[in-house]
Amino acid sequence: MSQQLDEYERKILRVLQEDASLSTAAIAEAVGLSSSPCWRRIDHLEKEGFIKRRVALVERRKVGLNAQIFAQVKLNAHGRANLDEFSAAIRDFDEVLECYVLMGSVDFMLRIVTADIEAYERFFFEKLSQVPGIQEINSVVALSEIKYTTSLPI
């Protein structure tokens, strides 16, 4: 990926990762270009899929999502159907922000947010543990956040 990007494009991506609400003129000034060439580069980055979308990052605690839990899930069978069935079920759970397929002793890692531990307990018993094919779920509650970023090291 980085070999396909020139230095201006890398600078543009770094700036956008920090504040995607900036105007093209402000981005251009930050990276040392005029507005038109900067806009063309941003347009190119979007069309080529380097920029997936522009969003607002919401502070979860301000909206009442105070608990963050990491759950490791092990399925009872490793057939492709089980992976697909589990993946489809997880996509429907708003509480699950991220889900990864892993290699090793567990099959999936989930990042889950809820209002509090009691809300996670309800989610666990009423939704997550009801997904067919689960053998084991190990949940770890995050006590504090040391580092959180959405910025890639470009």
matplotlib code that plots the C-alpha trace (Angstrom):
import matplotlib.pyplot as plt

x = [0.0, 2.6, 4.5, 1.5, 1.3, 3.5, 4.5, 1.7, -0.9, 0.6, 0.5, -3.1, -4.1, -2.3, -4.2, -7.6, -7.1, -6.7, -9.6, -11.7, -13.9, -11.2, -11.8, -9.8, -8.1, -7.0, -5.8, -3.9, -2.2, -1.3, 0.4, 1.9, -0.3, -2.8, -6.5, -7.1, -4.3, -5.1, -8.8, -7.8, -5.5, -8.3, -10.8, -8.3, -7.7, -11.4, -12.0, -9.1, -10.4, -7.6, -10.3, -13.1, -15.4, -15.3, -17.0, -17.3, -15.7, -18.1, -16.8, -18.5, -18.6, -20.4, -23.2, -23.4, -21.3, -19.0, -18.1, -15.7, -15.3, -13.1, -14.5, -12.6, -15.0, -14.2, -16.6, -17.4, -16.7, -14.4, -16.4, -16.9, -20.6, -20.0, -17.7, -20.2, -23.1, -21.3, -20.1, -23.6, -25.0, -22.3, -22.9, -26.5, -25.3, -24.9, -22.9, -20.1, -17.9, -15.1, -14.8, -11.8, -11.1, -8.0, -5.5, -4.7, -6.7, -9.7, -11.6, -12.8, -12.0, -14.8, -14.7, -18.0, -19.3, -22.3, -23.6, -22.2, -21.4, -25.0, -25.9, -23.0, -24.4, -27.8, -26.1, -24.0, -26.9, -29.7, -27.7, -24.0, -24.3, -27.4, -25.5, -25.4, -22.0, -20.3, -18.2, -16.6, -16.6, -13.9, -14.7, -12.2, -13.3, -11.1, -10.5, -9.0, -7.8, -4.1, -4.1, -6.9, -6.4, -7.9, -4.9, -2.8, 1.0, 1.3]
y = [0.0, 2.6, 2.0, 3.1, 6.4, 9.4, 11.6, 14.1, 11.3, 9.9, 13.4, 13.9, 10.5, 11.5, 14.8, 13.2, 10.6, 13.3, 15.5, 14.5, 17.6, 19.9, 21.8, 20.9, 24.3, 23.5, 20.1, 21.6, 24.1, 21.4, 19.2, 22.0, 21.9, 24.2, 23.3, 21.9, 19.3, 18.4, 17.9, 15.6, 13.5, 13.2, 12.2, 9.6, 8.2, 7.8, 6.2, 3.8, 2.7, 4.2, 6.3, 4.0, 6.7, 9.8, 9.5, 11.3, 9.4, 9.5, 9.3, 6.2, 7.3, 10.5, 8.4, 6.1, 3.1, 2.8, -0.8, -2.2, -6.0, -8.2, -11.7, -14.6, -17.1, -20.8, -22.7, -26.3, -27.2, -25.6, -26.2, -23.2, -23.2, -22.6, -19.7, -18.1, -18.7, -17.2, -14.2, -13.5, -13.6, -11.2, -8.6, -8.2, -7.3, -3.5, -4.0, -5.7, -3.0, -5.3, -9.0, -10.8, -14.4, -15.7, -18.4, -20.4, -21.7, -19.4, -18.7, -15.1, -11.9, -9.4, -5.9, -5.2, -2.0, -1.7, 0.7, -1.3, -4.8, -5.6, -4.7, -6.9, -9.8, -9.4, -9.2, -12.3, -14.4, -13.2, -12.8, -13.9, -17.2, -18.0, -18.1, -21.7, -23.5, -21.8, -24.0, -21.4, -17.7, -16.0, -12.4, -9.8, -6.4, -3.5, -1.4, 1.6, 2.7, 3.4, 4.1, 4.3, 5.6, 5.1, 6.6, 4.1, 4.7, 5.9]
z = [0.0, 1.0, -2.2, -4.2, -2.2, -2.7, 0.2, -0.4, -0.3, 2.9, 4.4, 3.3, 4.9, 8.2, 8.3, 7.5, 10.2, 12.7, 11.5, 8.5, 8.9, 7.6, 4.4, 1.3, 1.6, 5.2, 4.2, 1.3, 3.5, 6.0, 3.4, 1.2, -1.8, -3.4, -3.1, -6.6, -6.6, -3.0, -3.9, -6.9, -4.6, -2.0, -4.7, -6.1, -2.5, -2.1, -5.5, -5.0, -1.6, 0.6, 2.3, 3.2, 4.7, 6.8, 10.2, 13.5, 16.5, 19.4, 23.0, 24.3, 27.9, 27.0, 25.5, 28.5, 27.2, 30.2, 30.1, 27.5, 27.3, 25.2, 24.6, 23.3, 21.6, 20.8, 18.6, 19.1, 15.4, 12.9, 9.7, 7.4, 8.1, 11.8, 11.1, 8.7, 11.0, 13.9, 11.8, 10.6, 14.1, 15.5, 12.7, 14.1, 17.6, 18.0, 21.2, 19.2, 17.7, 16.4, 15.7, 14.4, 13.4, 15.2, 14.7, 17.9, 20.8, 20.3, 17.1, 17.6, 19.5, 20.1, 21.4, 23.1, 24.7, 27.1, 29.6, 32.5, 33.7, 34.3, 30.7, 29.5, 31.6, 29.9, 26.5, 27.4, 28.5, 26.2, 22.9, 22.8, 24.6, 22.5, 19.2, 18.1, 17.9, 20.8, 23.0, 25.3, 25.9, 28.0, 28.9, 30.1, 31.3, 30.5, 33.6, 31.9, 28.5, 28.1, 24.4, 21.8, 18.3, 14.9, 13.1, 11.2, 11.1, 7.5]

ax = plt.figure().add_subplot(projection="3d")
ax.plot(x, y, z, "-o")
ax.set_aspect("equal")
plt.show()
